[in-house]
């Protein structure tokens, strides 16, 4: 056996443990990244009262959700800076940077005094923290997705789907904190200190995620490729159609994700359901996403990425309005649980193959830049302001079914983009 063959055999034998270390590294850090973002959305009602007081609850909530959205303007910048850094220096280095930035933003929120204590500096501090988190998150998806996808190209769908599964863990943890805290603490205790507990939890886990990411190896595909010094120029100059199609494919995933994030606020403000009930129902989405994602990812390795995604988008298009009609007509824990479960299934069937699809659209040397830009442009314009838009739509139309209209539009956009992916990129 020649040297090259021997090296190939050794590499094949090393892949399983090496790949699983990469999965753990990316998933733990990724879950923490999104946990801090999701918790802010889940506790928007409480944060609104403490940091954005206004003459009425709706205005206060809109200010809070607007701040949630403002941070997404930092995402494209983070995508460019961290994405280019990852394509030049490596995926591991970028992932280490994002976790440090997210911890800084979380610390500011966790310890920020309220408006009653320090006045206007309180909301300014929250906005600053959200901008830091937005910049960090801008580089996280592309770096983590490339990191997972490049460790096992032959099973890219399965391993890249852990990007989605870790976000399911995020939803599960955040909803769990919401259910326990709102179910056991009084409103006064929640406003006094209870809402800070999830952010403090995120800070405790941060060093663990940082340590793991510092001690994992770089991806084989990145090490074998010849890196470019101009990944941004190459992406914008020669891969415009790929970028546009990837943006369109992400729309369904980002709108459905932030619709789930908005559901506790929707249940409390529009349906009058107790906060504990709203959070408990949201646990179903996290469970579905966490356990179903690898199954769907493995399925996409056999049948292609686009087929399950198009099925899920079509089902969302025709079913989301009836789901919201039933929930608004019969508001209860059981109906909320049913909607969250079905939404979780359809969202996961669409989202799980997406990281592999998006990573295959771009070549290795510009992969993180392309992934980061496409994902964050879509999230910024269609997902980040979704809670704000949904709240505004409900008030403007007077209809509790307004969130379904936004989801239907996203599903239609996703179907159009997916129908063109193979034609322009050759990715199925």
N, C-alpha and C positions, 0 to 999 in steps of 0.2 A: 504493500500500500504506500503510495507516494505521500509526501508531506501535506499537500493540499487536501487529499482525500482524508488523511488522518485528522486534519484540522476540522474538516466538515463533519466527521463522525463525532468528534469531541463537542463541536458546537451543537449538534442535534441532541446529544445527551444532556447538555447543559441547559437547553431551552426551557424545559418545564419549571425548574426552580428559579431560574433567572427571570422568567416571564412573570411568575407569581409574585416575586419580590417587587417587580415593577408595578403590578396591579395593586398591591397593598400600598406602595409608596404613593402612587397617583391618587388612589381612591380615598385614603385617609385625609390627605391634604386637600383634595378636591371637595370632599364632604364638608370639611371645616370652612373652606372658602365660601361655599354656597350657604352653609348654615348661618353664618353671620348676616348674609344678605336676606335670607328668607325670614329670619327671626324679626328683622326690622319690619318687614311687611306684615307678618302675623300680629305684631304688637302695635300696629299703626294707630289703632284707636286710643290706646293708653299714651303712646308717645305724642299724639296730637294734643292731648290735654296738658301734658307736662312741658312741652317745648314750643308748641305753636298755638297758644291760646288765641281765640278769636271771638267775635260777637255771636257766632252760632257754631254748632257742632260740624255742620257740613263744610263750612269754610275752613275750619281747623283741620278737618280730615283731608281736604283737598290740598292744603299747604303741606301736610305731612307726606301725602302720596306724591305731590309735586317734587318734594325733596328727594324722595325715593327715585323718581325719574331723572332728576337733575344729575345724579351721580352717573347715569348712563351716558351722558355726554362725554365723560372721561374714558369710557370704554374704547372708542375708536383710537384715542391717543395711546391708551395702554396696549391695545392690540398692535399698533405700529411699533412702539418702542420695545415692548417685551417680545413681540413676534419676531422682529428683526434680530434682537439679541439672541433669541433661541435658535434662529437659522444660522447665526454666525458662531455663537459660543456653545450651543448645545441645549437640549431640552431640559436636562437636569439643572443646569445653572438658572434657567428661567423659572423653573418650578420653585426653586429655593427662594428666589427674589419675591415671587408672588405671595408666598406664605408669610414672609416678613412684613410686607406691606399690609396684608389683610389683618395681621395681628395689631399693627399700629392703629388702623382705623377702628378696630373693635375696642381697643383699650380706651380710645377717646370717648366712644359712646358709652361704654360701661361706667366710666367715672365722671361723665359730664354732669355738672350741677344743672338743675332745672331752671326754667324761665323765671320762676318765682324767686330764685336765689340770686342769679347773676344777670337777669334781664336779657337783653338782645344778644349777648354773647353766647347764650345757650343754643338758640337755633343756628347761629353762625358756626359754632363748634360742631353741631350735628351735620351741617352741610359739608364742612371740611372733612369730617370723618367719612361721610358717604362718598365724597370725591376720591379720597384715597382708596377706599374699598372698590369703587368703580374702576379706577386705574388698574388695580391689582387683578380684578376679575377679567378685565379686558385681555390680559395675557394668559389667564389660567386655562380657559377652554382649549385654545389652540395648542398650548404647550403640553397640557395633560393628554389631549387626544392624540397628538403626534407621538408622545411618549408611549402610550398604550398601543397604538396601531403599529408602531415600528418594531416592537419587541417580538411580534408573532405575525408576520405578513400572511402566512398561510391560514391563519384563523383570526383575521383582522376584525371581522364582525363581532365575534364572541368577546375578544379581549377589549376592543374599543368600547363595547357596550357597558363595561364597568364604569365608564364616565357617567352614564345615565343612571346606573344602579347606585352609584355614590350620591347622586342628587336625590334619589329616592330615600336613601338613608338620611340625608339632610332633612327632607320633608318629614320623615318619621320622627326624628329627634326634635325638630322645631315644634311640630304639632303635639308631640308628647309633653314637651315643656309647657306648651300652652294649655293643654287639657289638665295637667296636674296642678299647675299654678292657679289657673282660674277656678278650678274645682275645689281647691283647699284654702286659698287665701281670700280674705275679704277685699272688696274694691279699694279700700284705704291702704291695705297692705300691698296690693298690686301696684298702686301708684307710688307708694313710698319706696319700696325696694324690690318687690317681686319681679318686675319687668327686667331688672338688671341681671338676674340670675343666669339666663341663657347666654348673655354676652360674657359673663365671667367664666362660664363653662367653656366657651370657645377659646378664651385666653389660656385656660389650663391645658387644653389639648394642643394648642399651637406649638409649643416647644417639642412635643412628641413628633408631630408631623414634620417639623423642620429637621429634626435629627434623622428621621427615616429618609427624607429626601436627600440629605447631604451624603448618605452612605449607600445610595443605589447607583448602579452603573449606567452609563450612557447607552442610548439605543444603537443596536448594530447597524441599522440602515443609515443613521446619521454619520456614524464613524466611517462607513464605506463610501459615502457620497462625497463629492468634491464641493465644499460649501461655497456659496456665492457671497460676494461682498456687497451686492446690491439686490437683496431679496425684495425690497419694496418696489424698486424700479422695475424689476423683472415681472412682479405680480401685476402691477398696474399697467405696464407697457405691453405685455404679451399674453396676459391671462384674464382679460376683462370679462369675456363671456363665462369663463369658469367661475370667476368671482360673483358675477350676477346670478348665475344658476345656484350657487351655494347659498347666497343670500336668500333667494326665493325658497329654497328647500328648508331653511332654518325657520321661516316665518311660523309654520304650524307648531313647531316644537316650542318656540319662545312664547307665543301667545297662549298655548295650552298650559305651559308651566306657570306663567304669571296669572292665569285665570285661577289655577289651583291655589296659588299664593293669596289671591284676592278673596277666595271663598269664605274664610272666617269673617272678614270684614263685611262681606255681602250678607252672610247669615245673621250677623248681629244687627247691622244697621237696616237692612231691607226686610228681613223675615222675622226679626224680633226673637230669634233663638238665643238661648244662653250661650255665653262664650265657651264654656266647657264642652257643650254639645257640638258646637261648630268645629272646635279643634279635634275632638274625638273622631268625628266623621272624616276629617282630613287625614287621620292616621292611615285610613284604608288606601289612599292614593300612594303614600310613601311605601307601604308594604307591597303593593302591586308593582310599583316601579322598581323597587329593590330586587325582588325575586323574579319578576318576569323579564327584565332587561337581558340577562345573559341567555335566556331561552330564545328570545327573539333574535338576539345577536348571532347565536349559533345557526338559527334558521336562515338568516340572511347570508351566511357563508355558503349555504347549499342552493338557495333559490335566487340570490341576488338581493341588492339593497332596496331597489325601487319598488318591487312588487309588494312587500308588506307595508311599506310606507304609503303607497297609493291606496291600498285597501283601507288603511286606518284613516287617511284624509277624507276619503269618500264617505265613510261611515260617520265621521265627525260632522261632515257637511249636512247630512240628512237627519242626524239624531240629536244634535245639541239643542235645537229649539224645543223639541218635545220634552227633553230632559228638564230644561229650565221652566217650561210651562207646568209640568207636573210638580216641580219643587215649589214654585210660587203659589200654585193652587192648593197644595197640601204640604205646607211647611212643617217638617218634623225631623227627628233624628233619623228615622228609617229612610225617608226620602232623600235626605242629605247624604246619608251613607251610600245609598244606591247610585246617586249621581256621581259622587266622588269615586266610587269603585269603577263604574263604567268609563268615566272620563280618564281615570288612571290607566285602565287597560288600553284604550284607544291611543292615549298620549304615548304610552310606553311602546306599543307596536310601531308607532311612527318614529319615536325618538331613538329607540335602541339601535337601529341600523344607521342612523344619521352620522355619528362620528366616523364610522368606517367609510360611508359614502363620501363625506366631505374630505376625508384624508386622501381618498383615492382620486379625487378630482384634481388635486394639486401634486406636482412632482416634489420629491424629497427636499430639494435645495430651497424651495420656497414654501414648503408645506405649512409650517407654523405661521408664517406671515399670512398666507392665504386663508388658513383656517381661522385665525384670530380676527382678521378683517371681516370676512364674510359673516361669521357668527355675531360679532359685536355690532356691525352695521345693522343687521337684522334685529338684534336684541334692542339696540338703542332706539330705532325708529318704530318698532312694532311691539316690543315686549316691555321695555323699561317704563314706559308711560301707560301701559295697559291698565293698571289699577286706577290711575288718575282718569284715563279716558272712560273706563267702565263706570266710575262714579259720576262723571260728568254726563255720560249718555243716559244713565238712569234718571238723573235730575232733569235733563233737557227734554227727554221724551215722556217722562212720567211712567215708563214701562219697566217693570222688574225683569223683563225678558231681554233687555238691551245687551247684556253680555253675550248672549247667543249670537247676535248679529255680527259682532266683532270676530267671534270664533269661526263663523261660517265664511266670512270674507278671507280669513287667514287660510282656511282649508282649501278654498278655491285657488288662492295664489300658490299654495304648495303643490296642488295637482298640476297646474300649468308648468311650474318649474321642473317637476319630476318628469313630465312627459318629454322634456327637451334635453335631459341630462345625457342620455345615451347618445343621442344624435350629435352633440357637440363635444363630448368628452370620452365616449366609449365605455363609461362606467355603467354597469347594470344595477 
